[in-house]
Amino acid sequence: MKSTLKTIVLSVVCLLSFVSSYAKPAQKDSIIVTFGDKTRIIIYSDDRKELEKLMKYDLNTLLQDLGARLDTMQGETKIYFDDLDGRKYLKDTTGISKDKNYVRIGLKGIRIKDGDTEVTITTRGVDIRDGDEQVRVGGKRDGYEIDTTARDGNGSSDRDYDNDEKVMTIRRVRRYSSPRKGFNISLGLNAYAQNQPQAAYNSDDYDLRPFGSRYISLGFVKSATLVRGKQAGLHLDFGLDVAWNNLMFEGNNTVRKDSTAVSFPLVLNNEGRELDLRKSKLTVPYLNFSLMPTVSFPNAFISYISAGGYIGYRLGGYTKTKLADGKKDHVRSNYYLNDLRYGAAFELGIRHFPDFFVHYDMNPLFQSNRGPEVRMINFGIRF
């Protein structure tokens, strides 16, 4: 049966090539090819021009696909293919959208893609990938497990049982990489975690606006996986980022560098009157390095928990004031800020939501006896 069908298909291809080259069916809109008494192939179209488009298709590839399908059929089976899309056999696919699913056969093996599922068949085995999960049949790959055991009829493991049947159990183990790995953006707020104004300062002069003091960070995280378990993984994450602490003051005060310390005077006009400020802030950028042990939970609502420390180097500093009439003023200075910052960090990842972070500086913002004894805390969300 199979051999006969292959012969029929091959004959159709040859006959169609002959008809397209020499026949002039001016008034016909279909081609009927008869094989014996019971087999016919009908090619139907609305007009002759549409029939001429047949030569634009790769009939050899179509023949190979039909042959592959015939090889899978057993016995006297009726043949009815309704899922063949002729567009994929066009010789010139310019302007034609290609299907994302495919079957590729090459020297390295066979690769099949259907939606999010990919199957790769090589001499090493069969790899099956479904989204973030992957298993291998016939081998072992880092991060995935297969278990070949002999089991009796009840499913228990017993290799000495005479009637045992060897079966392969594939355990789909998610690849344990840290969710923090890669490029990330952190957006949040600043606040004083500790505030000791000392005798020379009034805390009202440098109070921060709750939602105006913003924290922004752009960074990259590399990760080393230490332990892979069935339900969790342990990673050591190394991060490098650039962060900006924006301290937005509450009133019409700004920060000024004097000869021995900083002060927080009111902004006055030439006549000595207090000006109404729309914005008054101190911006301090840092280059930070972090070391964060991280525990990931691939199948849980909480995707990871991370806690560790960081150290940063100050890249500069400046103040910005904006008057009610829109006039702006920038002043760059170190403002007796500490060059280094260091502290503790905590992050909590929730699946399908932004992650949450908290950074607590363990050293003061200003140098000793040069400003108020304040320590910063940053908190917000991480993408």
DRENDRENDO-297911 format. One line per field, with one value per residue (C-alpha): residue number from 0; residue in one letter; x negated, y, z. Coordinates in Angstrom, 1 decimal, decimal comma. Example, Ala and Ser with C-alpha at 12.3 -4.5 7.8 and 13.67 -1.06 7.14 Angstrom:
# DRENDRENDO-297911
nr	0:1
rest	A:S
x	-12,3:-13,7
y	-4,5:-1,1
z	7,8:7,1
***
This chain:
# DRENDRENDO-297911
nr	0:1:2:3:4:5:6:7:8:9:10:11:12:13:14:15:16:17:18:19:20:21:22:23:24:25:26:27:28:29:30:31:32:33:34:35:36:37:38:39:40:41:42:43:44:45:46:47:48:49:50:51:52:53:54:55:56:57:58:59:60:61:62:63:64:65:66:67:68:69:70:71:72:73:74:75:76:77:78:79:80:81:82:83:84:85:86:87:88:89:90:91:92:93:94:95:96:97:98:99:100:101:102:103:104:105:106:107:108:109:110:111:112:113:114:115:116:117:118:119:120:121:122:123:124:125:126:127:128:129:130:131:132:133:134:135:136:137:138:139:140:141:142:143:144:145:146:147:148:149:150:151:152:153:154:155:156:157:158:159:160:161:162:163:164:165:166:167:168:169:170:171:172:173:174:175:176:177:178:179:180:181:182:183:184:185:186:187:188:189:190:191:192:193:194:195:196:197:198:199:200:201:202:203:204:205:206:207:208:209:210:211:212:213:214:215:216:217:218:219:220:221:222:223:224:225:226:227:228:229:230:231:232:233:234:235:236:237:238:239:240:241:242:243:244:245:246:247:248:249:250:251:252:253:254:255:256:257:258:259:260:261:262:263:264:265:266:267:268:269:270:271:272:273:274:275:276:277:278:279:280:281:282:283:284:285:286:287:288:289:290:291:292:293:294:295:296:297:298:299:300:301:302:303:304:305:306:307:308:309:310:311:312:313:314:315:316:317:318:319:320:321:322:323:324:325:326:327:328:329:330:331:332:333:334:335:336:337:338:339:340:341:342:343:344:345:346:347:348:349:350:351:352:353:354:355:356:357:358:359:360:361:362:363:364:365:366:367:368:369:370:371:372:373:374:375:376:377:378:379:380:381:382
rest	M:K:S:T:L:K:T:I:V:L:S:V:V:C:L:L:S:F:V:S:S:Y:A:K:P:A:Q:K:D:S:I:I:V:T:F:G:D:K:T:R:I:I:I:Y:S:D:D:R:K:E:L:E:K:L:M:K:Y:D:L:N:T:L:L:Q:D:L:G:A:R:L:D:T:M:Q:G:E:T:K:I:Y:F:D:D:L:D:G:R:K:Y:L:K:D:T:T:G:I:S:K:D:K:N:Y:V:R:I:G:L:K:G:I:R:I:K:D:G:D:T:E:V:T:I:T:T:R:G:V:D:I:R:D:G:D:E:Q:V:R:V:G:G:K:R:D:G:Y:E:I:D:T:T:A:R:D:G:N:G:S:S:D:R:D:Y:D:N:D:E:K:V:M:T:I:R:R:V:R:R:Y:S:S:P:R:K:G:F:N:I:S:L:G:L:N:A:Y:A:Q:N:Q:P:Q:A:A:Y:N:S:D:D:Y:D:L:R:P:F:G:S:R:Y:I:S:L:G:F:V:K:S:A:T:L:V:R:G:K:Q:A:G:L:H:L:D:F:G:L:D:V:A:W:N:N:L:M:F:E:G:N:N:T:V:R:K:D:S:T:A:V:S:F:P:L:V:L:N:N:E:G:R:E:L:D:L:R:K:S:K:L:T:V:P:Y:L:N:F:S:L:M:P:T:V:S:F:P:N:A:F:I:S:Y:I:S:A:G:G:Y:I:G:Y:R:L:G:G:Y:T:K:T:K:L:A:D:G:K:K:D:H:V:R:S:N:Y:Y:L:N:D:L:R:Y:G:A:A:F:E:L:G:I:R:H:F:P:D:F:F:V:H:Y:D:M:N:P:L:F:Q:S:N:R:G:P:E:V:R:M:I:N:F:G:I:R:F
x	0,0:-2,7:-4,8:-1,9:-0,9:-4,5:-4,5:-1,2:-2,4:-5,6:-3,7:-1,4:-4,4:-5,9:-2,6:-1,8:-5,2:-4,4:-0,9:-2,1:-4,8:-2,8:0,9:3,1:6,3:7,8:11,3:10,6:10,5:9,4:7,0:8,1:5,4:6,7:4,7:6,5:10,2:10,4:7,7:8,0:6,3:8,2:6,5:9,2:9,0:11,2:9,3:6,2:4,0:4,4:3,5:0,3:-0,7:-1,2:-4,8:-5,7:-5,6:-8,4:-6,7:-9,8:-9,5:-5,8:-6,5:-9,0:-6,4:-3,8:-6,2:-7,0:-3,3:-2,8:-5,6:-3,6:-0,5:0,3:2,5:5,3:5,8:7,9:5,9:7,2:4,8:6,6:3,8:1,3:0,7:-0,5:-1,9:-4,9:-6,0:-6,3:-9,8:-9,9:-8,5:-9,2:-6,4:-4,9:-4,8:-6,6:-5,1:-6,9:-6,6:-9,0:-10,7:-14,5:-16,6:-20,4:-23,8:-23,5:-20,1:-16,4:-14,8:-11,0:-9,2:-5,5:-4,6:-6,6:-7,7:-10,9:-12,2:-15,9:-17,0:-20,8:-23,2:-23,4:-19,7:-16,4:-16,0:-12,5:-12,1:-8,8:-9,1:-11,7:-11,6:-13,8:-14,3:-16,7:-15,8:-18,9:-21,4:-22,0:-22,2:-23,2:-20,0:-17,8:-17,3:-16,3:-16,0:-16,1:-14,8:-13,3:-9,8:-7,4:-3,8:-2,9:-5,3:-7,8:-11,5:-13,1:-15,8:-16,0:-12,4:-12,3:-9,4:-10,5:-10,2:-12,8:-11,2:-12,7:-11,2:-11,7:-11,7:-11,1:-13,4:-13,4:-16,7:-17,9:-19,3:-18,9:-15,9:-18,1:-20,4:-20,8:-20,0:-17,7:-16,1:-15,2:-12,8:-12,0:-12,2:-14,7:-14,3:-16,3:-16,8:-18,6:-18,5:-20,6:-20,5:-23,1:-23,1:-24,1:-21,1:-17,3:-15,8:-13,0:-15,6:-16,5:-13,3:-12,6:-9,4:-8,0:-7,2:-9,7:-12,9:-13,4:-15,9:-16,9:-19,4:-20,6:-22,6:-23,7:-23,8:-25,9:-25,1:-26,8:-24,6:-25,8:-23,1:-20,2:-17,4:-14,0:-12,2:-14,8:-18,2:-21,0:-22,9:-25,6:-24,8:-27,4:-25,9:-27,3:-25,0:-24,9:-22,4:-21,2:-20,0:-17,7:-17,1:-14,1:-13,8:-10,5:-10,6:-12,4:-15,8:-18,8:-22,1:-25,3:-28,9:-30,5:-34,1:-33,9:-30,5:-27,2:-24,3:-20,6:-19,7:-16,5:-16,8:-16,4:-16,1:-18,3:-16,1:-16,4:-13,0:-12,3:-11,7:-9,0:-10,7:-9,0:-12,0:-15,1:-17,1:-20,5:-21,5:-24,3:-25,3:-27,1:-28,8:-27,8:-29,0:-26,8:-27,1:-23,8:-23,2:-19,9:-17,5:-15,2:-11,9:-11,0:-7,5:-6,4:-4,5:-7,6:-10,2:-13,3:-14,6:-17,9:-19,9:-23,4:-25,5:-26,8:-29,6:-29,5:-31,7:-30,4:-30,7:-29,9:-27,1:-25,1:-22,1:-19,2:-16,7:-13,7:-11,8:-8,1:-8,8:-10,7:-14,2:-16,7:-20,1:-22,6:-25,6:-28,2:-30,2:-31,1:-29,1:-31,2:-29,6:-31,3:-33,0:-32,0:-28,7:-28,1:-25,1:-22,8:-20,3:-17,2:-15,0:-11,8:-10,7:-7,0:-6,1:-4,4:-5,0:-7,9:-10,4:-10,7:-14,1:-15,3:-18,8:-20,0:-23,2:-25,3:-27,5:-26,3:-25,7:-27,9:-31,4:-31,8:-31,0:-30,5:-26,7:-23,8:-24,1:-21,8:-21,8:-19,8:-17,4:-16,2:-13,1:-11,0:-10,5:-12,9:-12,3
y	0,0:2,5:1,7:2,2:5,5:6,8:5,9:7,7:10,9:10,8:10,3:13,2:15,6:14,5:14,8:18,2:19,5:18,1:19,6:23,0:23,1:22,0:21,8:24,8:24,3:27,7:26,9:24,6:25,4:22,1:19,2:15,6:12,8:9,2:6,2:2,9:2,6:3,8:6,5:10,1:13,3:16,5:19,9:22,6:26,4:29,3:30,1:29,2:31,9:30,3:26,9:28,4:29,5:25,8:26,0:28,5:25,7:23,3:20,0:18,0:19,1:18,3:14,8:14,2:15,3:13,1:10,2:10,7:10,6:7,5:5,7:6,2:4,5:0,9:-1,5:-0,6:2,9:5,5:8,6:12,0:14,9:18,2:19,9:20,5:24,2:24,7:28,2:26,6:25,0:28,3:28,6:32,3:33,2:37,0:38,8:35,6:35,3:32,2:29,8:29,8:26,0:24,0:20,7:20,9:17,9:18,5:16,8:17,6:16,0:16,7:19,7:20,1:23,2:23,3:26,5:26,6:23,0:22,1:18,6:18,0:14,5:13,9:11,0:12,1:11,6:13,4:16,9:18,1:21,8:23,2:26,9:27,1:23,3:20,8:17,0:14,6:11,1:8,8:11,0:13,4:17,1:19,6:20,7:17,9:14,3:11,0:7,7:4,3:1,6:-1,9:-2,1:-4,9:-4,9:-2,9:-0,2:-0,9:-1,0:-4,5:-5,2:-9,0:-9,7:-12,0:-10,4:-6,9:-4,4:-1,7:1,7:5,2:7,8:11,4:13,8:17,3:19,5:23,2:24,8:26,5:29,8:32,9:35,0:38,1:37,2:39,7:43,4:45,0:48,4:49,4:52,3:53,4:56,0:57,4:58,0:58,6:55,3:57,1:60,9:62,5:66,3:67,2:70,7:72,6:71,4:71,6:68,5:70,6:72,2:69,0:66,9:64,9:64,8:61,3:60,7:63,2:61,6:59,0:56,2:54,9:52,1:50,5:47,3:43,9:40,6:37,5:34,4:31,1:28,2:26,4:23,9:22,5:20,8:19,4:22,4:25,1:26,3:28,2:30,9:33,4:36,6:39,3:42,7:45,9:49,0:52,8:54,3:57,8:59,0:62,0:63,8:66,1:68,6:69,5:73,2:76,2:75,1:73,9:72,4:74,5:73,7:76,0:76,1:73,4:71,8:71,8:74,0:74,0:77,7:79,1:80,4:84,2:86,8:89,9:91,7:89,0:87,5:83,8:82,4:79,8:76,7:74,2:71,9:71,6:68,4:66,9:64,2:61,7:59,1:55,9:52,9:49,9:46,3:43,7:40,1:38,4:34,8:33,9:31,0:30,4:28,5:27,7:26,3:28,5:31,8:33,4:33,0:33,9:35,3:37,2:38,8:40,1:43,3:46,0:48,6:51,8:54,6:58,1:59,5:63,1:65,3:68,3:70,4:71,6:74,3:75,4:78,6:79,2:81,1:78,1:79,4:76,6:76,6:73,7:73,7:70,8:70,0:67,1:68,6:66,7:63,5:60,2:58,7:55,2:53,7:50,1:48,3:45,4:44,5:42,3:41,3:39,3:38,0:37,3:35,4:37,5:40,7:43,2:42,2:44,2:45,5:47,2:48,8:50,0:52,1:51,2:54,3:57,9:60,0:62,9:62,9:62,9:66,3:67,8:67,3:65,7:62,1:60,5:57,1:56,3:53,6:52,8:50,6:50,0:47,6:45,9:44,9
z	0,0:1,0:-2,1:-4,4:-2,8:-3,1:-6,8:-7,3:-5,7:-7,7:-10,9:-10,1:-9,6:-13,0:-14,8:-13,3:-14,5:-18,0:-18,1:-16,9:-19,7:-22,7:-22,1:-22,9:-20,9:-21,9:-20,7:-17,8:-14,2:-12,9:-13,6:-13,1:-13,2:-13,2:-12,0:-12,6:-12,0:-8,4:-7,9:-9,0:-8,0:-8,7:-8,6:-8,6:-8,9:-9,9:-13,1:-15,2:-13,6:-10,2:-11,6:-13,1:-9,6:-8,8:-10,2:-7,5:-5,0:-4,0:-5,0:-3,9:-0,3:-0,5:-1,7:1,1:3,7:2,2:2,1:5,8:6,6:4,6:6,5:9,7:8,4:9,0:7,1:4,8:6,1:4,4:3,7:4,5:5,1:6,1:8,0:5,2:4,7:1,1:1,9:3,6:0,3:-1,6:-3,2:-2,6:0,9:0,6:2,3:3,7:7,4:8,6:11,1:14,4:14,6:12,5:11,9:11,0:10,0:9,9:10,5:14,3:14,6:14,4:16,0:16,4:17,8:18,6:20,5:23,8:23,4:21,7:21,1:20,0:18,9:18,8:19,4:23,0:23,6:23,4:25,0:25,7:26,6:27,8:28,7:31,5:32,1:30,4:30,6:28,8:27,8:27,3:29,2:32,0:32,0:34,6:36,5:35,2:36,3:34,8:36,7:35,0:37,3:37,1:38,6:39,2:38,2:41,4:40,5:43,3:42,5:42,5:40,0:41,0:40,2:37,1:35,4:36,0:33,3:33,0:32,8:32,6:35,0:33,9:36,8:35,5:37,6:37,0:36,2:39,4:38,5:40,8:39,9:40,7:37,9:35,0:34,5:37,0:37,9:41,5:42,2:45,8:48,5:50,9:54,6:57,7:59,5:62,3:63,0:65,7:65,0:67,7:69,3:66,2:64,1:64,1:62,6:61,1:58,8:57,0:57,2:54,0:52,0:52,4:48,7:47,2:48,3:45,6:45,2:41,7:40,9:37,7:38,1:36,9:38,9:38,3:40,2:41,2:42,2:45,3:46,0:44,0:45,8:44,9:46,2:46,6:45,4:47,1:45,1:45,8:43,9:43,0:42,0:40,6:40,3:40,1:42,5:43,2:46,7:46,2:49,5:49,0:51,8:53,3:53,7:52,0:53,3:51,3:52,3:52,2:52,8:55,3:56,4:59,0:58,5:56,5:57,4:56,3:55,8:54,3:50,7:50,8:48,1:47,9:50,3:52,9:52,5:52,5:49,0:48,3:46,8:44,7:45,0:47,2:47,2:47,7:45,2:46,1:43,5:44,4:42,7:44,8:45,0:46,7:47,9:48,5:49,4:47,8:48,3:45,3:45,3:41,6:42,3:45,1:45,4:47,0:44,3:46,4:49,7:49,6:52,4:52,4:52,4:50,1:50,0:47,8:46,7:46,4:42,8:43,6:45,0:44,1:45,3:43,1:44,0:42,0:42,7:42,3:39,1:37,6:38,1:38,9:40,6:40,8:43,2:43,1:46,2:48,4:51,3:53,8:52,7:53,5:50,5:51,5:52,4:53,6:55,0:55,0:52,3:52,1:49,1:48,8:45,4:44,7:41,5:38,8:40,9:41,3:43,9:47,2:48,6:51,7:52,1:55,5:55,7:58,8:58,6:58,7:55,6:56,7:58,1:61,9:63,4:60,0:59,8:61,6:62,5:60,0:58,4:55,3:54,5:50,9:50,2:47,1:44,3:41,9:38,3
***
